[in-house]
Each structure stands twice: as structure tokens, then as C-alpha cells.
Amino acid sequence: MKKILLIATAFSIAVGAPIMASASPSGDLKAFRAYFKKRFPDVNLSAYKDGIYAINKDRREAWLEFEDFAPPYEDGVEYGKKLFNKAFANGKTYASCFKNGGIGIRQDFPYFDAKKGDVVTLEGAINACRIKNGEKKLKWKKGKMAAISAYMGYTSRGKKVNVKIPNDPRAIAIYDEGKRQFYAKRGQLNFSCADCHVYGAGSMVRGNLLSPALGHVTHFPVWRKKWAKKTFAKKNKRGPTDGFGTLHRRYGGCNKQVRAKPFKAQKKEYKSLEYFHTYMSNGLVVNAPGLRQ
Ligand code: HEC
């Protein structure tokens, strides 16, 4: 705790001028990238898809070994595929709800739906598909939802994140709200996402190296050792979805770290945050599911 506070003080000294003075999404994106280019001149833009492993060579080597040997998310992706292809009671499958049968489309989410006047996340579309076909909603943050989302992400590996902010005041308002969420100080520790993942990227907090926010979203849902252990401790048996969590699960975890109450998954706060956060990674390739500590 004391350490975190010390780091917080160090950050606020280092912050200086905010990097997001621009008023347009494309201007924001440019400034965001330029910041990281200056901060980590040796890291290529395309490498940011790997989170902390883009900026730390030793950790990257250990991670690649783990990833090459037998990635622990494989069973979950396989399970997600099975769920994805399993027919609903009416005989239809998820493929009927998505462009290209749901294969290789991760990079287009979240998107602004002009008819609804709202942003649609991949998980939101998965549950909307279930409801349309007379099935019950899945829980948002882990389990089957995360496995299906991980499979859909897996089929999109190599495609470039391509989030659009149309010139519609409703879309811009959601984007601006997401940006506000990202820079808002919160919790007893009074930290914003940007404090840790922009200004603090590459620093250590309680033994954790802080990842750059650029590229954060490309590998979600992720498989985390910590989450797998937690599930095992609870159930005392293993299942294919253990370890998986969606981006909103991670957002909640990061809010808790600063002793702030997390928002609910798939409500407007995290949906708008995801819209902004993902737009900032446009042009980077999807590499879900990621493998993390
Ligand atoms: C006190 C510092 C702190 C704050 C504030 C914080 N995080 Fe994190 N976050 C961490 C740590 C530590 C990790 C794990 C190591 C890493 O990947 O950065 C992490 C991980 C993540 C990851 C996963 C990265 C990956 O590659 O898998 C995402 C995404 C993320 N944070 C988003 C956010 C968002 C969005 C906010 C604001 C709502 C936020 N964080 C606020 C400390 C913080």
C-alpha cells in the first residue's frame, strides 16, 4: 500500500501535460501512439499486442516458452468451438447471427449500431444471439461466455483491430465517455487507468510490471494462471473454462486494485471504456486468447 502510494506520487510528478488534449478520436489515437513511441523507442507498434511481454525481454522469453510448450487455453478454445457450433433448441447456431458465420470477425468489435444508438461488444452480441433464438443469457465475465468469445477471437488471429467511431454524435458521446473513464481518478488510491497503463507503463507495482494500454485489448479474453488457480481452489476440480476472463472481468479487477467498486460487466461504463480502449489499439493484430500470470 505504502509502495503504491509512493509510486502514485512519482507518477503524478512525471505526468506533466495530459497526452489527450485532442478533440477528435483520430487525433487522440495519433497522440496515444506517439506517446508510447517516445516512451519505448525500441518497441515496434506491432509488438504491443503482447502486453508486458512487448516491453520486457526476460519475461517475454519465459512466456514464449510456456506458450510454445502447451498453451493452457487450448482446451478452452476447443470447448468454445463446440459451444459455438452446438445447435440451439430451434436448430440454429451462433453462426446465424454473425457476419461470415462468426468466423474471423473479432477485430470489428465493439462497433456502434446506429439503429440501437449504442455500442455492441462481442459478448453483448453473443448474448443477443441467444435471446433472439430463445435461449437464456450466459453470465458475462467467465465460463462459457469467455470460452465462446475466446474461440471467436482465436479464429480472428492475425486480423487487425478495426474499430470505427462514425461521425454520429451518439457514437462520439460514447467514445468521449470511455475516454473520460480511462482518465478518471478513482478509488481510495486515486488512480486512473492511465496512471498505471500510460504514465506508469514499464514501472513496477507490488511485483507487477505495468503493461502499456496500447495493445491491451487484442488478446482478450485472456487465460490467467491466477484465475485458473482461483477456480480450482473454489471447485477443487478442473474444467475447460478455468482461467478465462473477458475484458470486463479484467476491468473489474483493476478497479478493485485501487479499492474502487467495479462497475457491472456490459453496462455503459465498461462498454464505453472498451470502445475507447479498443479504438486506441486499431491496426494491431488480434491474438486472443492471451496467456497471462
Ligand atoms: C494501480 C495500478 C493499476 C490501475 C489503476 C489499473 N490497472 Fe490494469 N493492471 C494493473 C496490473 C498490475 C496488471 C497486471 C500486469 C499488466 O499486464 O499490466 C493490469 C492489467 C491490466 C490489463 C491486462 C493486460 C494484459 O496484457 O493482459 C488490462 C486490460 C488492464 N489492466 C486495464 C486497465 C484499465 C482499463 C484500468 C482502468 C479502469 C486499469 N487497468 C487500471 C494495474 C493497474
Residues whose N, C-alpha, C, O or C-beta is under 5 A from the ligand:
A	BS01	HEC	G51 I52 F191 S192 C193 C196 N208 L209 L210 S211 H216 R250 Y251 C254 Q257 V258 R292
